[in-house]
Amino acid sequence: MTNYHRQFIDFALKAHALAFGEYTTKAGRRSPYFFNTGRFDSGASVGELGRFYAMTLVAAEREHGLAYDMLFGPAYKGITLAAATAMALAAMPASEGGRDVGFAYNRKEAKTHGESGMLVGAKLAGRVVIIDDVLTDGASKRESVDIIRAAGAEPVAVLIAMDRMERKDDSAPSCASAVQTFEAEYGIPVFAIANLDDLMDWFKSDAAETLAAHVEAVAAYRERYGARADVPGTAG
C-alpha cells in the first residue's frame, strides 16, 4: 500500500464516505463496511477527491503505460467525479503528470432544445477514460463503453474510487469480481484509488487502532465473499 492509498482511506473515513458497522449492499449481502462517494459533499472534499483520482490516473500512466486523451463521467455521480479529476489534473505540475484534458458526460434523457442530445461537454474523441465511483454490476460502465464507441472514440480504462474485490454472483460458478468480469468481457483495465487489500493493510497502521474491533468482521466478510486472486484481469 502506497502513501496515497493510506491517505485516501484516512480521508474517506474523515468524510464518512467509508464507514464500519452493519450495512446491506446492492447485492443484498450484510457488509461490515460501506463506501459512498456521495459523502464527499463540500467543495474542499470534492476537490481533494479529484486529486486522488488524478494521482491514480498518473500512476496508471507511469506504471501500466495507460495513454488517454480525455475523461467521461457517467450520469450522475460520474459527472462530478470526471469534472473534479479534470480540474485536479489541470492544477498538477506537468512534472508530476498534470495536464489539461477535456471531459464529457451523458444525460439520462435526451434534451430536445438548446444543446440537444444525450452528451454534454467536450466532443468524445480519441482515447477515453471512464470516471465513476464504484463498479458493482457494471451496467453504467457498459453503457458508457457503448456511448463512447458510438461516438467513434475508444474507451481505454475505467477509474473508480474503491474496489471491494468481492464475487459478483454467489450462484455463478465463477469466483470473479465485478471488476474482473468487466475486464475480461471488454479487455479494458479498471484502476481503483484503493481496494480491499489496501483497507486490510490500513488496519495494521496506527491510525486504525480505534477501529480494531472491525478487523475480524471485514476479514470474515472477505473470506466469504472475496473474489479469487487468480481470476484473469487486465489491470494488474
QUITAGI-V148876 format. One record per pair of residues at least 4 apart in sequence whose C-alpha atoms are under 6 Angstrom apart, sorted by the first residue. I is the first residue (numbers start at 1). GAP is how many residues later the second one is. Records with the same first field share a line. If there is no record, write none. Layout:
# QUITAGI-V148876
I = GAP ; GAP
This chain:
# QUITAGI-V148876
1 = 197
4 = 4
5 = 189
12 = 5 ; 6
13 = 5
17 = 18 ; 19 ; 20 ; 22
18 = 16 ; 17
19 = 14 ; 15
20 = 12 ; 13
21 = 11 ; 12
22 = 9 ; 10
23 = 7 ; 8
24 = 4 ; 5 ; 6 ; 7
25 = 4
32 = 186
40 = 5 ; 6
50 = 34 ; 35 ; 38
51 = 37
53 = 32
54 = 31 ; 35
56 = 137
58 = 39
59 = 4
60 = 4 ; 6
61 = 4 ; 5
68 = 59 ; 60
69 = 57 ; 58
70 = 31 ; 32 ; 33 ; 58
71 = 32 ; 57 ; 58 ; 59
72 = 31 ; 32 ; 33 ; 58
73 = 5 ; 6 ; 9 ; 32 ; 57 ; 58
74 = 4 ; 31 ; 32
75 = 4 ; 31
78 = 4 ; 53 ; 54
79 = 26
82 = 49
89 = 9 ; 10
90 = 8 ; 9 ; 10
92 = 6
93 = 5
94 = 4
102 = 20
103 = 19
104 = 16 ; 17 ; 18
105 = 14 ; 15
106 = 12 ; 13
107 = 11
110 = 7 ; 8
111 = 5 ; 6
112 = 4
125 = 28
126 = 27 ; 28
127 = 27 ; 28 ; 29
128 = 26 ; 27 ; 28
129 = 27 ; 28 ; 29
130 = 28
131 = 28
132 = 28
133 = 27 ; 28
134 = 26 ; 28
136 = 42
146 = 4
148 = 5
149 = 4 ; 5
156 = 32
157 = 31 ; 32 ; 33
158 = 32
159 = 31 ; 32 ; 33
160 = 32
161 = 31 ; 32
162 = 30 ; 32 ; 33
163 = 32
164 = 31 ; 32
165 = 12 ; 61 ; 62
166 = 11 ; 59 ; 60 ; 61
167 = 8 ; 9 ; 10 ; 58 ; 59 ; 60
168 = 9 ; 10
175 = 52 ; 53
176 = 4 ; 51 ; 55
177 = 50
180 = 53
183 = 4 ; 5 ; 6 ; 50
189 = 45 ; 46
190 = 45
194 = 4
203 = 5
216 = 4
221 = 4
222 = 4
